[in-house]
Amino acid sequence: MSKEKKKVKSVAHEVLLAKYFEERIYKKNKIYRVTIENKPLFMLITPEGFEIYFAKKTVSGEEEVLEKVELKYSFSWNDFSSVTVDKFALSTLYQFNTGFTLKVDASNDLTEELQSHDIPVTFLERKWYNKILGFRSKNKWKMVVAVIGYLFIISAVFDGFIESDAEKAEQAAIQAENAEKAKIEADQKAKKEAERKAEAAEAMKRADEEAAKKKADEEAAKKKADEEAKKEAEKTPQQKMIENITGLFALKQAFDTGSYIKGDIPAGEYAFISFSGSGKYYAEKDPAGNIIDNENFDSFGYVYVNDAGNIETQGVLINIAAFGTLGVSGAKQIYEIVNNVQDYKDSAWYKVGVDIPPGQYVIESYGQGYVAVMAGPVGKSDIVDNENFNGRYTTNVTNGQYLQISKGKIAQ
């Protein structure tokens, strides 16, 4: 007895590929038949673009299965900037701007996807019967052949309707399952997208609030800085100098009028500056109360603090090391700014080489005048030369000496 040949269950390529790609099926649960360079292939549409595959079947047991699936082409929607569509009765021809040409069997899905991704689509206009294969060239004999061919196709289509109910039910179940999966994935994607947009909106709101606050703070700071700069610009040199001297008090580089005990004022040389409303007396005493040295200044001068005992000063004391901070060269310049006078040449203790240059000077008295050339400041000085005079007196001074003038002024 001969073996009875087993009946093999035939399954369309699209059905097999739908199972194969069921996790990646994007829309309408379809695998599309396409033709490229007269070669039959299959297309899968994805959210990112579309892919073209070659598929080959084989028989396993009593049914057909896929033997080989090979990716031939893969495109992103971003690969194309335009496409021309030539639609026929049973197929649609796509000619992309890149030169790639693709024919898809009886489906508008690719056209819809291209339009949904904002890719310009141009449709070629044809009369409806010219879209039918065999009628495009308007050649009569080709039209006759086409009619005969279509009759055979119609007959084959009717034969295809005899497909078993079991196969239809299986395909419908697969499609329904894929549709449900696609719906769930779409819902999850939409939910995630909504959450992402909400987070982005909240982040943008926070960023806008922070930017607004930063801008307001910057504007407030600029306004304050402008106001301070305006106030600073409006200050007179006298006001600025007094503020700068006051700033030196905390640094112990300057000391206001008053009485101080041993150790309050570091030893060293200081400028003595009198001002409107202040006295002009300075004295340093030892712990027993004996005067080490003292002076009644007419305007400004220099003292040396020995740090030996108590100090009384009716003028401001400024350490000569702070002259650079104040932007001055000597006590004369400070006195002129604080008291708002210019080119002062009257009674004072001048430091030669700082307040006045070395050389010969003519002093004119008003009343009984006094001139002395001193080797150092008050508290650390010897008399080099001195004279009481009435009228004019000439004296010579060198760098480092001090010229004391009382009831007189520098004439030349």
C-alpha positions in Angstrom: 0.0 0.0 0.0 1.3 3.4 -0.9 1.5 6.1 1.7 -1.2 8.7 1.6 0.2 12.1 0.9 -0.3 14.5 3.8 -2.4 17.5 3.2 -0.3 20.6 3.9 -2.0 23.7 5.5 -1.2 26.7 3.3 -0.7 30.0 5.2 -0.2 33.4 3.5 3.2 35.2 3.9 1.4 38.1 5.5 -0.1 35.9 8.2 3.2 34.3 9.0 5.0 37.6 9.1 2.3 39.1 11.2 3.0 36.5 13.9 6.7 37.0 13.4 6.5 40.7 13.9 3.6 40.7 16.3 5.5 42.8 18.9 6.3 45.4 16.3 3.1 45.7 14.3 2.3 49.4 14.4 -1.0 50.2 12.7 -3.9 48.1 11.3 -2.0 44.9 12.1 -0.9 44.6 8.5 2.1 43.3 6.6 2.1 44.8 3.1 3.0 43.2 -0.2 5.4 45.4 -2.2 7.4 45.3 -5.3 10.9 46.7 -5.8 12.7 46.3 -9.1 10.1 43.6 -10.0 11.0 41.6 -6.9 8.1 40.7 -4.5 8.8 41.7 -1.0 7.0 42.7 2.2 6.7 45.9 4.1 6.4 46.6 7.8 5.4 50.2 8.9 6.8 51.3 12.3 6.5 54.6 14.3 10.0 55.6 13.0 9.6 54.7 9.3 9.2 51.5 7.3 11.2 48.4 6.6 11.3 46.0 3.6 11.8 42.3 4.0 12.3 39.2 1.9 10.4 36.2 3.2 10.6 32.5 2.3 8.3 29.7 3.4 8.9 26.0 4.0 6.8 23.1 5.2 7.1 21.8 8.8 4.9 18.9 9.6 1.5 19.7 8.2 1.8 23.4 7.9 3.8 26.1 6.2 6.2 28.1 8.3 8.8 30.8 7.7 12.2 29.5 6.7 13.9 32.8 6.1 13.2 36.5 6.9 15.8 39.0 5.7 15.8 42.8 6.0 16.5 44.4 2.7 15.7 48.1 3.3 15.1 50.3 6.3 14.0 53.9 6.2 13.3 56.7 8.7 10.6 59.3 8.0 13.4 61.8 8.2 15.1 60.2 5.2 12.6 61.8 2.8 11.6 65.4 2.1 8.9 64.7 -0.6 7.3 61.8 -2.6 5.2 61.5 -5.8 2.3 59.1 -5.7 0.9 57.3 -8.8 -2.2 55.5 -7.8 -3.6 52.6 -9.8 -6.5 50.3 -9.4 -4.6 47.5 -7.7 -1.5 49.2 -6.5 0.2 52.5 -5.7 3.6 53.6 -6.9 5.8 55.8 -4.7 8.7 57.8 -6.1 10.7 59.4 -3.3 12.9 62.4 -3.6 16.0 60.2 -2.9 15.3 58.2 -6.1 13.9 55.2 -4.3 10.8 53.7 -6.0 8.3 51.3 -4.3 5.0 49.8 -5.4 2.6 48.8 -2.7 -0.4 46.4 -3.4 -3.8 48.0 -2.8 -3.3 50.1 0.3 -3.3 53.8 1.2 -1.7 53.3 4.6 1.8 54.3 3.6 0.4 57.5 2.0 -1.4 58.4 5.3 1.7 57.7 7.3 3.8 60.0 5.0 1.2 62.8 5.3 1.0 62.3 9.1 4.8 62.9 9.3 4.5 66.2 7.3 6.2 64.7 4.2 4.8 66.6 1.1 2.9 64.2 -1.1 2.2 64.9 -4.8 -0.5 62.8 -6.6 -0.2 62.2 -10.3 -3.6 62.8 -12.0 -4.9 60.0 -14.3 -8.4 59.1 -15.7 -9.8 56.3 -13.7 -9.6 53.7 -16.5 -6.0 54.6 -17.2 -5.1 53.5 -13.7 -6.0 49.9 -14.5 -3.1 47.7 -15.5 -3.3 47.0 -19.3 -5.3 50.2 -20.0 -2.5 52.7 -19.2 -1.0 52.7 -22.7 -4.4 52.9 -24.4 -3.2 50.1 -26.8 -6.2 48.1 -28.0 -4.6 44.6 -28.0 -3.1 45.2 -24.6 -6.6 46.2 -23.3 -8.0 42.9 -24.8 -5.3 40.9 -23.1 -5.9 42.8 -19.8 -9.7 42.0 -19.9 -9.0 38.3 -20.4 -6.4 38.4 -17.6 -8.8 40.2 -15.2 -11.4 37.5 -15.9 -9.0 34.9 -14.7 -8.1 37.0 -11.7 -11.8 37.4 -10.8 -12.2 33.6 -11.1 -9.2 33.1 -8.8 -10.6 35.5 -6.3 -13.8 33.7 -6.1 -11.9 30.4 -5.6 -10.0 32.1 -2.8 -13.3 32.7 -1.0 -13.4 28.9 -0.4 -10.7 29.3 2.3 -11.7 27.3 5.3 -13.5 29.0 8.2 -10.8 27.8 10.6 -8.2 29.7 8.8 -10.3 32.9 8.7 -11.1 32.5 12.4 -7.4 32.0 13.2 -6.4 35.1 11.2 -9.2 37.1 12.8 -8.0 36.1 16.3 -4.4 37.1 15.5 -5.6 40.4 14.2 -7.8 41.0 17.3 -5.0 40.1 19.6 -2.5 42.3 17.8 -5.1 45.1 17.8 -5.6 44.8 21.6 -1.8 44.8 22.2 -1.5 47.9 19.9 -4.2 49.6 21.8 -2.6 48.9 25.2 0.8 50.1 23.9 -0.8 53.2 22.5 -2.6 54.0 25.8 0.6 53.5 27.7 2.5 55.6 25.3 -0.1 58.4 25.5 -0.1 58.2 29.3 3.7 58.5 29.4 3.6 61.3 26.9 1.0 63.2 29.0 3.2 62.7 32.1 6.3 63.9 30.2 4.5 67.0 28.9 3.2 67.8 32.4 6.7 67.4 33.9 8.1 69.6 31.1 5.4 72.2 31.7 6.2 72.2 35.4 9.9 72.5 34.7 9.4 75.3 32.3 7.1 77.1 34.9 9.9 76.7 37.5 12.5 77.9 35.1 10.4 81.0 34.1 9.8 81.8 37.8 13.5 81.5 38.6 14.4 83.6 35.5 11.9 86.2 36.6 13.2 86.2 40.1 16.8 86.4 38.9 15.9 89.3 36.6 14.1 91.1 39.4 17.1 90.6 41.7 19.5 91.8 39.0 17.4 94.8 38.3 17.2 95.6 42.0 20.9 95.2 42.5 21.6 97.3 39.4 19.2 100.0 40.7 20.9 100.0 44.1 24.4 100.0 42.5 23.3 102.9 40.3 21.9 104.8 43.3 25.1 104.2 45.3 27.3 105.2 42.3 25.2 108.3 41.8 25.6 109.2 45.5 29.3 108.5 45.3 29.6 110.7 42.3 27.8 113.5 44.0 30.1 113.4 47.0 32.7 116.1 47.3 36.4 115.3 47.7 36.1 116.5 51.3 33.2 114.0 52.0 35.1 111.2 50.3 38.3 111.9 52.3 36.5 112.1 55.6 34.8 108.7 54.8 38.1 107.2 53.9 39.8 108.4 57.1 36.9 107.1 59.1 37.3 103.7 57.5 40.9 103.6 58.8 39.8 103.8 62.4 38.7 100.1 62.4 42.1 99.2 60.9 44.0 101.1 63.6 45.7 103.1 60.9 44.0 106.3 62.0 42.7 107.6 65.4 40.0 110.2 66.1 40.4 113.1 68.6 40.4 112.0 72.2 42.6 110.5 75.0 44.3 107.2 74.7 46.3 105.0 77.1 49.6 103.2 76.5 49.1 100.5 73.8 46.0 102.0 72.2 48.1 103.6 69.4 51.0 101.6 67.9 54.4 103.3 67.9 55.3 105.1 64.7 55.0 108.4 62.8 51.5 109.9 62.3 50.2 113.0 60.5 48.3 115.4 62.8 45.3 116.9 61.0 43.1 119.7 62.5 39.7 120.5 61.1 36.9 122.9 61.6 35.7 122.6 65.2 38.7 120.6 66.5 41.5 121.7 68.8 45.1 121.8 67.8 46.9 120.4 70.8 48.9 117.1 71.0 50.7 115.7 74.0 52.3 112.3 75.1 53.0 111.7 78.8 54.8 108.9 80.6 53.0 106.8 83.2 53.9 109.3 85.9 52.1 112.1 84.0 55.3 113.8 82.8 55.1 115.3 79.3 57.4 113.6 76.9 56.6 116.0 74.2 53.7 118.3 73.2 52.8 120.8 70.5 50.1 123.4 69.6 49.7 123.0 65.9 48.5 125.8 63.7 47.0 123.5 61.1 48.8 120.2 60.4 52.0 118.5 61.3 53.7 115.2 62.2 54.1 113.4 65.5 56.0 110.3 66.6 54.1 108.1 69.1 56.6 106.4 71.4 54.0 104.2 73.1 55.3 105.3 76.4 52.2 106.4 78.1 48.9 108.3 77.7 48.2 110.4 74.6 45.9 113.4 74.2 45.1 114.6 70.7 42.7 117.3 69.5 43.3 116.5 65.9 43.0 113.2 63.9 46.2 111.0 63.8 46.8 109.2 60.5 49.7 106.7 60.2 51.9 107.8 57.3 51.8 104.2 56.0 48.1 104.8 55.1 48.8 107.7 52.7 48.7 105.3 49.8 45.3 104.1 50.8 44.0 107.6 50.9 45.7 108.5 47.6 47.8 111.4 49.1 51.4 112.1 49.5 51.4 113.9 52.8 49.7 115.7 55.7 49.4 119.0 53.7 47.3 117.4 51.0 45.0 115.7 53.6 44.6 119.0 55.4 43.7 120.9 52.2 41.0 118.3 51.2 39.5 118.0 54.7 39.3 121.8 55.2 38.5 122.5 51.6 41.5 124.8 50.9 43.9 125.0 48.0 47.7 125.6 47.8 48.0 126.1 51.5 51.3 127.9 52.5 50.4 129.2 55.9 51.6 128.2 59.4 52.2 124.4 59.8 54.8 121.6 60.2 55.9 120.8 56.6 57.7 117.6 55.8 60.5 118.4 53.3 60.4 116.1 50.2 56.7 115.3 51.0 54.7 118.4 51.5 57.3 120.8 50.0 60.4 120.2 48.0 63.9 120.8 49.4 65.4 124.2 48.8 65.5 127.8 50.0 62.3 129.5 51.3 61.3 133.1 52.2 58.9 133.3 55.1 56.8 136.3 55.7 55.4 136.9 59.3 52.2 138.4 60.4 53.2 139.8 63.7 56.0 138.1 65.6 56.8 135.0 63.5 58.7 131.9 64.3 60.6 129.5 62.0 62.4 126.3 62.9 64.1 123.6 60.9 63.6 120.3 62.7 65.4 116.9 62.3 62.2 114.9 62.9 58.5 115.0 63.9 57.2 116.0 67.3 58.3 113.4 69.9 61.4 112.5 68.0 63.1 115.6 66.9 66.1 118.0 67.5 66.2 121.6 66.4 68.6 122.2 63.5 67.9 125.9 63.3 65.3 128.4 64.5 64.5 132.0 64.6 61.9 134.5 66.0 61.5 137.3 63.4 59.2 140.1 62.3 59.0 140.6 58.6 60.8 138.3 56.1 63.2 135.4 56.9 65.1 133.1 54.6 65.9 129.5 55.4 67.2 126.3 53.6 65.8 122.8 54.1 66.8 119.4 52.8 64.9 116.1 52.3 63.8 114.4 55.5 63.8 117.7 57.6 60.6 119.4 58.9 59.9 123.1 58.5 57.9 124.6 61.3 56.2 127.9 60.6 54.2 129.8 63.2 52.4 133.1 62.5 53.9 133.3 59.1 53.6 131.9 55.5 55.8 130.8 52.7 56.2 133.8 50.4 58.5 132.2 47.8 
